């Protein structure tokens, strides 16, 4: 008997900085988004620019000690695919700082950007990447059938 193995394409998603930060401090939808990623139900994509922004927020907004930040970033990196965007994108006119999220998604061939940011959510879709809220993302099926 010949067996045929089908490759199941895992969903790839970029959680924005606020989703990552919220998941650390609160147990709502952003926490569940990150938990699903840590459980390998989808692939978390991030970039050095996103990681730097998370570090800055944890340090200057939340005043976390360096060793705690180091531990949290280590966990994020261990459970993520870190991509280096090679293309600069100017899609978010109202908040150009959010372009790094789209650049990461495009570079990593993401299916979704997960965000609560109205500037990103107003775009709804960039190229092939859907932009959804954390609640919308956790309601989606994590596994997509092969294309």
N, C-alpha and C positions, 0 to 999 in steps of 0.2 A: 504494500500500500504506500503510495507516494503522498507525502504531506506537503501542503502549500502554506507557507507562513506569510501572512499579510503584515505589512508594516503599518502601524497605526501612528498617524502624525499627531504629536502632542501639540496642543495649543501653546503659543508663545505670547507673553504679555509683558508690557512695561508698566509697572506700578509707578505713579509719579511720586515725587518727594513727599507730598503730604500724606499719601496712602502709606508709605513706608513709616513715616514718623507716627502717624495715628495708630498704626498697628503695634507700636512699642508701648504706648501709654493707655490705649483704650481697647475694649473688646468688641467693637462693632464690626460692620462689614469690612473695613480695611484690614482688621486683624484676621478675619476669615479669608480674605484674598491672599494675604501673605502665608497663612497657615496652609492653604491648599498648595501653594508653591513649594513650601518647605516639605510638604508630604509628596512632592514630585507629581502632583496631579496635572500640573502645567509647568512650562519652563518660564522662570522669571528672567527677564532681560533687564540689564542695567548698564550704565556707562560710567567711566571715571568722573565725568561732569556731574552726573546725578549723585554719585557717591560723595563727591566733594560738597555738594549742597546739603546732603543729609548730615555730614559731619559738622558743617558750619551751623546748621539749625540746632543740632543736639548740643553743641558747645555754647553758642551765643544766645539762643532763645530759651533752651531748657537747662543750661548750666550743668550739664552732666560732666562728671570727671572723665579725664582722658582715658583711663583704663576701662571704664564702662563703655565709652564710645568705641574704643578699639575692639572690645568684645562684640558689640552689636554689629559693627561693620564687618568683622570677621565672619559672623553668621550670615549676613546678607551676601557677602562674596562667595562663601562656601555653597550656598544654595542658588546661586544665580549664574547666568552666562553673561559675562562682562564683555560688551562690544565697544569697539572704538569707531565712532561714526567718522566716515570719510567724506561725507557730503554735508554741507551747511544748508539748512533749510530755513526760509523765512515765511512761515505759515501763520504765526500768531502775532498779528500786528499790535494788539492791545497789551500784550505781555511777551516781548521777544525772549525773555528768559525761559519761557516754556518751550521754545523751539528745540532745546536739548532733549526733551522727552520724545518729540517727533523724530528727531535725528536718530536716536537710539532705536526706536521702533522700526524705522525704515532700514537701518543698517542690519538689524537682527532679524529682518523678515517677520516681524510680530504680526499676530492676528488682531491684537487689542492693545490699546492704551487704557489703563484703569486710572481714573482721575475723578476728583470732585471739583476740579478747577473749571469755572464757567468759561474761561477763555479757550480751554481745550475742548470742553464739552460742546460749545457752540459750533465748533468745526464739524463735529459728528463723525467724519471720516476723512482721512488723508491718504490718498492713493488707495491702497488695499487695506489699510489699518482702521478698524473701527474704534471709536473713542466712547467708552462707556463708564458709568459710575461703578463704584465697588459693589453696590447692591445688584446692579444689572449683571455684572460679571459673575458673581457667585450663583446667580439664577441660571446662567447659561450652562450647557453641558460642557464640562471641562475637556472631555475627549471628543475630537472631531473625527469623522470618518475620513479615510484617505481620499485625496483629491483625484 
